[in-house]
Amino acid sequence: MNDFFVQYVPVLAFFAHVAAFVSYVLEHRQAGRRWTWIGFFLLIGMAFVNWNAVHRFPVYSLYETFVHAALVLALCLIVSGKIQSPKAILQWGNLLVAVLLGLALPVLGQFNHDFYMYQIAPVQLFFVLRITAGGILLYSFLLFACAWRQKLENTGNSGAEILRRAKSALVLAATVYLGSEFSGTVWCLLGWGDTWHWSSNFFQSTAIFLLLMLPLHIPPAWKKPGCRTATGSLCTLAAALAIMLP
């Protein structure tokens, strides 16, 4: 039964989010919302199946990373739909979920190799919070990109509300990311006997955090068109990719 769910539920979720994308393209918002909910519930079911298979939260593997990031992004889209977001965010967000699931399809059920520390709570939290932050960053990227597009098109809409929500999503992602880093210090203590063990991974973590902070520190008075939205789009996408493809 687990094999059936592992093999077919992600495929069904993939087609559900493709259907949501097509529905939004065709201006059928209600159908788009329904398909998004269907895909989300399929991904929730997939999370329970994966837990039953390995009895832990996701850690890095292409399959675990893409499925969990897709689940987080789908949840963000559902919340976004509740607050009347622009169609473009919901439309392209569902396509992005479908892309994540499409990348997971060739490696269905391929979990990360077992490791004794993966059963320890701080280690699991380090990975699952990181991947969760990556999913939220993809949502923030969509918001920044939407605000950037409005700036470039000069539609008369300043994009201020979308930019505010993009920055809020970025702050949430950064908070979750810092929670992951705190769990990592506990992991470091358990594995090496101290809370700081410098390596290339620590350097990568620092670089990602600085990348996250950059869009939040663009001066509000900087009036150059699209500077803040463009910086936010590029930085959030780069940080998400750095987190999900270490």
C-alpha atoms as a printed R data frame, in Angstrom:
    type eleno elety resid chain resno       x      y       z
1   ATOM     1    CA   MET     A     1   0.000  0.000   0.000
2   ATOM     2    CA   ASN     A     2   2.842  2.402   0.845
3   ATOM     3    CA   ASP     A     3   4.444  1.673  -2.526
4   ATOM     4    CA   PHE     A     4   1.174  2.577  -4.231
5   ATOM     5    CA   PHE     A     5   1.022  5.929  -2.430
6   ATOM     6    CA   VAL     A     6   4.710  6.669  -3.035
7   ATOM     7    CA   GLN     A     7   4.386  5.932  -6.756
8   ATOM     8    CA   TYR     A     8   1.038  7.517  -7.605
9   ATOM     9    CA   VAL     A     9   0.097 10.243  -5.109
10  ATOM    10    CA   PRO     A    10   2.932 12.603  -6.187
11  ATOM    11    CA   VAL     A    11   1.841 12.097  -9.807
12  ATOM    12    CA   LEU     A    12  -1.749 12.982  -8.904
13  ATOM    13    CA   ALA     A    13  -0.537 16.045  -6.968
14  ATOM    14    CA   PHE     A    14   1.561 17.079  -9.986
15  ATOM    15    CA   PHE     A    15  -1.468 16.967 -12.302
16  ATOM    16    CA   ALA     A    16  -3.648 18.734  -9.697
17  ATOM    17    CA   HIS     A    17  -1.312 21.733  -9.637
18  ATOM    18    CA   VAL     A    18  -0.974 21.699 -13.430
19  ATOM    19    CA   ALA     A    19  -4.779 21.803 -13.557
20  ATOM    20    CA   ALA     A    20  -4.753 24.714 -11.090
21  ATOM    21    CA   PHE     A    21  -2.275 26.590 -13.296
22  ATOM    22    CA   VAL     A    22  -4.402 25.998 -16.415
23  ATOM    23    CA   SER     A    23  -7.542 27.070 -14.538
24  ATOM    24    CA   TYR     A    24  -5.958 30.384 -13.561
25  ATOM    25    CA   VAL     A    25  -4.723 30.922 -17.128
26  ATOM    26    CA   LEU     A    26  -8.303 30.419 -18.333
27  ATOM    27    CA   GLU     A    27  -9.591 32.860 -15.684
28  ATOM    28    CA   HIS     A    28 -11.372 30.129 -13.689
29  ATOM    29    CA   ARG     A    29 -10.219 31.246 -10.234
30  ATOM    30    CA   GLN     A    30 -12.673 29.090  -8.315
31  ATOM    31    CA   ALA     A    31 -11.542 25.948 -10.140
32  ATOM    32    CA   GLY     A    32  -7.934 27.008  -9.610
33  ATOM    33    CA   ARG     A    33  -8.482 27.265  -5.865
34  ATOM    34    CA   ARG     A    34 -10.150 23.843  -5.777
35  ATOM    35    CA   TRP     A    35  -7.316 22.181  -7.664
36  ATOM    36    CA   THR     A    36  -4.774 23.872  -5.381
37  ATOM    37    CA   TRP     A    37  -6.571 22.463  -2.335
38  ATOM    38    CA   ILE     A    38  -6.684 18.993  -3.918
39  ATOM    39    CA   GLY     A    39  -2.960 19.095  -4.633
40  ATOM    40    CA   PHE     A    40  -2.255 20.327  -1.110
41  ATOM    41    CA   PHE     A    41  -4.221 17.494   0.518
42  ATOM    42    CA   LEU     A    42  -2.465 14.949  -1.694
43  ATOM    43    CA   LEU     A    43   0.876 16.351  -0.518
44  ATOM    44    CA   ILE     A    44  -0.283 16.158   3.111
45  ATOM    45    CA   GLY     A    45  -1.094 12.490   2.529
46  ATOM    46    CA   MET     A    46   2.342 12.055   0.963
47  ATOM    47    CA   ALA     A    47   3.977 13.568   4.065
48  ATOM    48    CA   PHE     A    48   2.270 10.987   6.290
49  ATOM    49    CA   VAL     A    49   3.282  8.154   3.954
50  ATOM    50    CA   ASN     A    50   6.903  9.325   3.979
51  ATOM    51    CA   TRP     A    51   6.876  9.603   7.762
52  ATOM    52    CA   ASN     A    52   5.562  6.051   8.003
53  ATOM    53    CA   ALA     A    53   8.342  4.866   5.688
54  ATOM    54    CA   VAL     A    54  11.330  6.391   7.525
55  ATOM    55    CA   HIS     A    55   9.878  7.605  10.875
56  ATOM    56    CA   ARG     A    56  11.536 11.013  10.675
57  ATOM    57    CA   PHE     A    57  11.087 14.455   9.153
58  ATOM    58    CA   PRO     A    58  12.577 15.100   5.686
59  ATOM    59    CA   VAL     A    59  16.336 15.427   5.349
60  ATOM    60    CA   TYR     A    60  18.277 16.264   2.218
61  ATOM    61    CA   SER     A    61  17.588 14.100  -0.817
62  ATOM    62    CA   LEU     A    62  16.096 15.293  -4.080
63  ATOM    63    CA   TYR     A    63  12.874 13.425  -3.406
64  ATOM    64    CA   GLU     A    64  12.407 14.588   0.194
65  ATOM    65    CA   THR     A    65  13.490 18.159  -0.521
66  ATOM    66    CA   PHE     A    66  11.271 18.767  -3.539
67  ATOM    67    CA   VAL     A    67   8.180 17.121  -2.051
68  ATOM    68    CA   HIS     A    68   8.443 19.030   1.236
69  ATOM    69    CA   ALA     A    69   9.199 22.356  -0.491
70  ATOM    70    CA   ALA     A    70   6.188 21.764  -2.761
71  ATOM    71    CA   LEU     A    71   4.006 21.148   0.306
72  ATOM    72    CA   VAL     A    72   5.176 24.376   1.981
73  ATOM    73    CA   LEU     A    73   4.701 26.426  -1.197
74  ATOM    74    CA   ALA     A    74   1.222 24.948  -1.750
75  ATOM    75    CA   LEU     A    75   0.275 25.967   1.799
76  ATOM    76    CA   CYS     A    76   1.538 29.506   1.133
77  ATOM    77    CA   LEU     A    77  -0.596 29.653  -2.027
78  ATOM    78    CA   ILE     A    78  -3.698 28.566  -0.118
79  ATOM    79    CA   VAL     A    79  -3.110 31.296   2.471
80  ATOM    80    CA   SER     A    80  -2.436 33.752  -0.360
81  ATOM    81    CA   GLY     A    81  -5.712 32.812  -2.028
82  ATOM    82    CA   LYS     A    82  -7.578 33.644   1.168
83  ATOM    83    CA   ILE     A    83  -6.339 37.244   1.092
84  ATOM    84    CA   GLN     A    84  -7.199 37.995  -2.538
85  ATOM    85    CA   SER     A    85  -3.765 37.890  -4.113
86  ATOM    86    CA   PRO     A    86  -3.154 38.840  -7.755
87  ATOM    87    CA   LYS     A    87  -3.897 36.002 -10.160
88  ATOM    88    CA   ALA     A    88  -0.285 35.931 -11.360
89  ATOM    89    CA   ILE     A    89   0.986 34.808  -7.939
90  ATOM    90    CA   LEU     A    90  -1.503 31.939  -7.710
91  ATOM    91    CA   GLN     A    91  -1.037 31.016 -11.346
92  ATOM    92    CA   TRP     A    92   2.752 30.880 -11.418
93  ATOM    93    CA   GLY     A    93   2.902 29.543  -7.873
94  ATOM    94    CA   ASN     A    94   0.954 26.446  -8.912
95  ATOM    95    CA   LEU     A    95   3.237 26.007 -11.895
96  ATOM    96    CA   LEU     A    96   6.250 26.218  -9.575
97  ATOM    97    CA   VAL     A    97   4.731 23.558  -7.292
98  ATOM    98    CA   ALA     A    98   4.218 21.367 -10.358
99  ATOM    99    CA   VAL     A    99   7.855 21.920 -11.378
100 ATOM   100    CA   LEU     A   100   9.062 20.850  -7.911
101 ATOM   101    CA   LEU     A   101   6.913 17.721  -8.089
102 ATOM   102    CA   GLY     A   102   8.066 17.067 -11.653
103 ATOM   103    CA   LEU     A   103  11.669 17.111 -10.425
104 ATOM   104    CA   ALA     A   104  10.703 14.631  -7.692
105 ATOM   105    CA   LEU     A   105   9.007 12.155 -10.051
106 ATOM   106    CA   PRO     A   106  12.204 10.543 -11.438
107 ATOM   107    CA   VAL     A   107  13.426  9.840  -7.863
108 ATOM   108    CA   LEU     A   108  10.153  8.747  -6.223
109 ATOM   109    CA   GLY     A   109  10.673  7.057  -2.867
110 ATOM   110    CA   GLN     A   110  14.454  7.596  -2.852
111 ATOM   111    CA   PHE     A   111  15.061  8.755   0.702
112 ATOM   112    CA   ASN     A   112  18.411  9.910   2.020
113 ATOM   113    CA   HIS     A   113  20.630  7.098   3.204
114 ATOM   114    CA   ASP     A   114  19.982  6.314   6.834
115 ATOM   115    CA   PHE     A   115  22.355  7.782   9.408
116 ATOM   116    CA   TYR     A   116  22.107  7.260  13.142
117 ATOM   117    CA   MET     A   117  21.941 11.006  13.878
118 ATOM   118    CA   TYR     A   118  18.930 11.431  11.579
119 ATOM   119    CA   GLN     A   119  16.802  9.973  14.372
120 ATOM   120    CA   ILE     A   120  17.863 12.760  16.770
121 ATOM   121    CA   ALA     A   121  15.353 15.625  17.036
122 ATOM   122    CA   PRO     A   122  17.763 18.629  16.607
123 ATOM   123    CA   VAL     A   123  19.228 17.018  13.479
124 ATOM   124    CA   GLN     A   124  15.798 16.455  11.961
125 ATOM   125    CA   LEU     A   125  14.748 19.999  12.859
126 ATOM   126    CA   PHE     A   126  17.859 21.421  11.209
127 ATOM   127    CA   PHE     A   127  16.933 19.864   7.877
128 ATOM   128    CA   VAL     A   128  13.153 20.219   7.947
129 ATOM   129    CA   LEU     A   129  13.290 23.888   9.010
130 ATOM   130    CA   ARG     A   130  15.837 24.624   6.289
131 ATOM   131    CA   ILE     A   131  13.717 23.045   3.581
132 ATOM   132    CA   THR     A   132  10.635 24.792   4.996
133 ATOM   133    CA   ALA     A   133  12.485 28.120   4.762
134 ATOM   134    CA   GLY     A   134  13.299 27.260   1.143
135 ATOM   135    CA   GLY     A   135   9.608 26.748   0.342
136 ATOM   136    CA   ILE     A   136   8.654 30.063   1.973
137 ATOM   137    CA   LEU     A   137  11.467 31.797   0.061
138 ATOM   138    CA   LEU     A   138  10.012 30.536  -3.213
139 ATOM   139    CA   TYR     A   139   6.709 32.159  -2.242
140 ATOM   140    CA   SER     A   140   8.530 35.375  -1.323
141 ATOM   141    CA   PHE     A   141  10.262 35.219  -4.702
142 ATOM   142    CA   LEU     A   142   6.863 35.061  -6.435
143 ATOM   143    CA   LEU     A   143   5.697 38.140  -4.527
144 ATOM   144    CA   PHE     A   144   8.858 40.132  -5.240
145 ATOM   145    CA   ALA     A   145   8.700 39.113  -8.919
146 ATOM   146    CA   CYS     A   146   5.058 40.216  -9.137
147 ATOM   147    CA   ALA     A   147   5.908 43.612  -7.607
148 ATOM   148    CA   TRP     A   148   8.914 43.907  -9.960
149 ATOM   149    CA   ARG     A   149   6.694 43.197 -12.950
150 ATOM   150    CA   GLN     A   150   4.237 45.883 -11.873
151 ATOM   151    CA   LYS     A   151   7.125 48.340 -11.589
152 ATOM   152    CA   LEU     A   152   8.418 47.489 -15.075
153 ATOM   153    CA   GLU     A   153   4.997 47.675 -16.712
154 ATOM   154    CA   ASN     A   154   4.149 51.041 -15.100
155 ATOM   155    CA   THR     A   155   0.531 49.989 -14.762
156 ATOM   156    CA   GLY     A   156  -0.177 52.717 -12.226
157 ATOM   157    CA   ASN     A   157  -0.057 50.141  -9.438
158 ATOM   158    CA   SER     A   158   2.978 50.852  -7.279
159 ATOM   159    CA   GLY     A   159   3.079 47.283  -5.993
160 ATOM   160    CA   ALA     A   160   3.530 48.584  -2.451
161 ATOM   161    CA   GLU     A   161   1.114 46.063  -0.914
162 ATOM   162    CA   ILE     A   162   2.683 43.096  -2.741
163 ATOM   163    CA   LEU     A   163   6.156 44.355  -1.755
164 ATOM   164    CA   ARG     A   164   5.077 44.581   1.886
165 ATOM   165    CA   ARG     A   165   3.808 41.002   1.800
166 ATOM   166    CA   ALA     A   166   6.973 39.858   0.031
167 ATOM   167    CA   LYS     A   167   9.113 41.348   2.803
168 ATOM   168    CA   SER     A   168   6.877 39.782   5.469
169 ATOM   169    CA   ALA     A   169   7.284 36.375   3.818
170 ATOM   170    CA   LEU     A   170  11.041 36.957   3.672
171 ATOM   171    CA   VAL     A   171  11.150 37.791   7.400
172 ATOM   172    CA   LEU     A   172   9.191 34.598   8.130
173 ATOM   173    CA   ALA     A   173  11.583 32.562   5.978
174 ATOM   174    CA   ALA     A   174  14.586 34.132   7.721
175 ATOM   175    CA   THR     A   175  13.084 33.340  11.143
176 ATOM   176    CA   VAL     A   176  12.520 29.702  10.175
177 ATOM   177    CA   TYR     A   177  16.042 29.593   8.751
178 ATOM   178    CA   LEU     A   178  17.498 30.912  12.013
179 ATOM   179    CA   GLY     A   179  15.522 28.221  13.861
180 ATOM   180    CA   SER     A   180  17.268 25.706  11.640
181 ATOM   181    CA   GLU     A   181  20.655 27.241  12.436
182 ATOM   182    CA   PHE     A   182  19.935 27.077  16.173
183 ATOM   183    CA   SER     A   183  19.096 23.386  15.799
184 ATOM   184    CA   GLY     A   184  22.349 23.045  13.885
185 ATOM   185    CA   THR     A   185  24.341 24.418  16.805
186 ATOM   186    CA   VAL     A   186  22.774 21.754  19.032
187 ATOM   187    CA   TRP     A   187  23.675 19.136  16.412
188 ATOM   188    CA   CYS     A   188  27.231 20.495  16.393
189 ATOM   189    CA   LEU     A   189  27.351 20.192  20.179
190 ATOM   190    CA   LEU     A   190  26.181 16.584  20.014
191 ATOM   191    CA   GLY     A   191  28.549 15.649  17.197
192 ATOM   192    CA   TRP     A   192  31.737 17.595  17.998
193 ATOM   193    CA   GLY     A   193  31.358 18.710  21.586
194 ATOM   194    CA   ASP     A   194  31.015 22.443  20.906
195 ATOM   195    CA   THR     A   195  28.552 24.814  19.243
196 ATOM   196    CA   TRP     A   196  30.947 26.078  16.584
197 ATOM   197    CA   HIS     A   197  32.874 23.876  14.212
198 ATOM   198    CA   TRP     A   198  33.897 25.967  11.215
199 ATOM   199    CA   SER     A   199  33.605 24.304   7.816
200 ATOM   200    CA   SER     A   200  32.401 25.020   4.289
201 ATOM   201    CA   ASN     A   201  28.855 24.285   5.499
202 ATOM   202    CA   PHE     A   202  29.099 27.017   8.140
203 ATOM   203    CA   PHE     A   203  30.386 29.421   5.487
204 ATOM   204    CA   GLN     A   204  27.461 28.515   3.207
205 ATOM   205    CA   SER     A   205  24.976 29.078   6.043
206 ATOM   206    CA   THR     A   206  26.422 32.527   6.743
207 ATOM   207    CA   ALA     A   207  26.363 33.476   3.058
208 ATOM   208    CA   ILE     A   208  22.714 32.413   2.743
209 ATOM   209    CA   PHE     A   209  21.716 34.474   5.769
210 ATOM   210    CA   LEU     A   210  23.494 37.567   4.427
211 ATOM   211    CA   LEU     A   211  21.709 37.019   1.114
212 ATOM   212    CA   LEU     A   212  18.380 36.868   2.959
213 ATOM   213    CA   MET     A   213  19.080 40.102   4.777
214 ATOM   214    CA   LEU     A   214  20.104 42.119   1.706
215 ATOM   215    CA   PRO     A   215  16.569 42.829   0.356
216 ATOM   216    CA   LEU     A   216  15.453 43.917   3.826
217 ATOM   217    CA   HIS     A   217  18.169 46.569   4.019
218 ATOM   218    CA   ILE     A   218  17.660 48.376   0.712
219 ATOM   219    CA   PRO     A   219  17.014 51.994   1.837
220 ATOM   220    CA   PRO     A   220  13.310 52.910   1.525
221 ATOM   221    CA   ALA     A   221  14.311 56.280   0.093
222 ATOM   222    CA   TRP     A   222  16.141 54.603  -2.809
223 ATOM   223    CA   LYS     A   223  13.868 55.654  -5.675
224 ATOM   224    CA   LYS     A   224  15.601 53.859  -8.528
225 ATOM   225    CA   PRO     A   225  12.743 52.009 -10.316
226 ATOM   226    CA   GLY     A   226  12.572 48.329  -9.542
227 ATOM   227    CA   CYS     A   227  15.750 48.249  -7.425
228 ATOM   228    CA   ARG     A   228  14.141 46.873  -4.269
229 ATOM   229    CA   THR     A   229  11.838 44.453  -6.076
230 ATOM   230    CA   ALA     A   230  14.591 43.213  -8.398
231 ATOM   231    CA   THR     A   231  17.007 42.701  -5.496
232 ATOM   232    CA   GLY     A   232  14.332 40.859  -3.541
233 ATOM   233    CA   SER     A   233  13.466 38.596  -6.495
234 ATOM   234    CA   LEU     A   234  17.056 37.642  -7.255
235 ATOM   235    CA   CYS     A   235  18.152 37.206  -3.634
236 ATOM   236    CA   THR     A   236  15.165 35.095  -2.559
237 ATOM   237    CA   LEU     A   237  15.481 32.802  -5.582
238 ATOM   238    CA   ALA     A   238  19.236 32.427  -5.096
239 ATOM   239    CA   ALA     A   239  18.802 31.694  -1.362
240 ATOM   240    CA   ALA     A   240  16.049 29.150  -2.048
241 ATOM   241    CA   LEU     A   241  18.220 27.320  -4.580
242 ATOM   242    CA   ALA     A   242  21.241 27.424  -2.229
243 ATOM   243    CA   ILE     A   243  19.108 25.872   0.538
244 ATOM   244    CA   MET     A   244  17.433 23.212  -1.590
245 ATOM   245    CA   LEU     A   245  20.467 22.236  -3.707
246 ATOM   246    CA   PRO     A   246  23.388 22.249  -1.251
